[in-house]
Amino acid sequence: MAFKPTPSDLEQMSLLGISPERLESQINHFREGFPKSHLDAPATPDNGGIKVLSDKEITRYERQYRTLGRGKKILKFVPASGAATRMFKDLYAFSSTYFGVATNFGKEFPEVKEFLENIRTFAFFDDLKACMAAADLDIEEYLQRGDYTTVINFLLKEQYLGYGSLPKGLLKFHRYGALQRTPVEEHIVEGALYARSDDGTVNLHFTISPEHRTAFRRKLAEVKHYYESTLGVKLKITFSEQKHYTDIIAVDEQNNPIRDEEGRLVFRPGGHGALIENLNEQRADLIFIKNIDNVVPDWMKHTTVIYKQVLAGMLLELHGKVCDHLRTLDSHPDEKTVKKIARFATDELGLTLPDSCDADTLHRLLNRPMRICGMVKNLGEPGGGPFYTIDTRGHRSLQIVESAQVNHNDPQQEAHFQGSTHFNPVDLVCCTKNYRGRYFDLRQYVDPMTGFISKKSKGAITLKSQELPGLWNGAMADWITLFVEVPIATFNPVKTVNDLLRKEHREG
């Protein structure tokens, strides 16, 4: 039975920009679910799904970036939404259960023990110490007598240092002697190293949550002049938030919309796939995408910078060839020329072409947004991986697929999944302009039938939530995609606070 919104529902939806048709589509997804991805094979170096560059190619693409990047507007796009709550999940669990007595502290709370033993080495320690001192508390005294809950509360609670409610981008990650840097600052420094335009401008765009906008602006106002003067650049930093019209209705286990205490429909953010709308608004010739928490101190940046330049040089070279071929196809070439362009599409872009591929079909397949995705060898990290997939139309293509999209009960699909050798570290370089210099409407290249449904608790109610196709999964499903192996040194995310204790995040 179709859900019929009330007049007040329609008014609420209108303010969010959600049409009744869009709402009904969301509810249908809850009812029917999303189809699982059809894996044809894992993308690996052995089958050509992942390109492993030689030293000669690395040198060449580095040079190509310096040459082909001239005169281009370059942008660094950083998803930075959400609070860092999950970074501190072990500390939260500890502070709610520990009351000063533990028979075997190390066995009961190993992660917290490691955190406390190393607390003085964290970049935020001086701020925590000062915060407690402002309340006439000596952190050393509290640590010595084992009053760890107080120390952790001062770190996490909003009325104190507030690290539990701040976004990851504004937490102090790295120490440089007496100075400390947040991820936002590390992205600024990175941008100056590989995303500087000819005039010295570094364009950065952060997607943020509305409740954190003031904090981000305050931080950047505080550090902008310092980094412009020390790096010799001009920073142009912009922000955006997830669009409300990408929010998704929450439903109960019977797929009926849930209402809050005031009778209003409950909508939830549509996940990072909603950011395709934000990316679609960006105007640049070349866009780097990298997660907010994948940053390292300066002594570790060299490898990251090299491979960013390499991927960008490779993309600019291939994009230039694609544009030339599209202009040739516009001029009604002969059959021999069409076959030559088709060989380029298969040999250099890895596209799977239909048996009978005429000029019009080839033109359509080449005239799409392009991306090159860095892939690291899989060392057990959770998350998406590179695969050859077959869509509902029977088309074979390279896609990043999450575990939740796979039918693990199907032996063949599970075998393909387990055969994956690489992992998606969210290391993308994108071209979003066509051969005529116009921007693609990226929303036209999304696969709406990829998504996730999960169950969450809200008080005594179990609600089902839905995420839009992931930004580097279904939201880019119809892009021209290539996978290139990059070193594991380029992937150093901070998922828990103790990740900051790894040597990659310490002073060099």
Secondary structure by P-SEA (a helix, b strand, c coil): cbbbbcaaaaaaaaaacccaaaaaaaaaaaaccccccccccccccccccbbbbcaaaaaaaaaaaaaaacccbbbbbbbcccccccccaaaaaaaacccccccccccccaaaaaaaaacccccaaaaaaaaaaaacccaaaaaaacaaaaaaaaacccccccccccccccccccccccccccaaaaaaaaaaaccccccbbbbbbbbccccaaaaaaaaaaacaaaaaaaaccccbbbbbccccccbbbbbcccccbbbcccccccccccccccaaaaaaaccccbbbbbccccccccccaaaaaaaaaaaaaaaaaaaaaaaaaaaaaaacccaaaaaaaaaaaaacccccccccccaaaaaaaacbbbbbbbbccccccbbbbbbbcccccbbbbbbbccccccccccaaaaaaaaacccccccbbbbbcccccccccccccccccccccccccccccbbbbbbbccccccccccccbbbbbbbcccccccccccccccccccccc
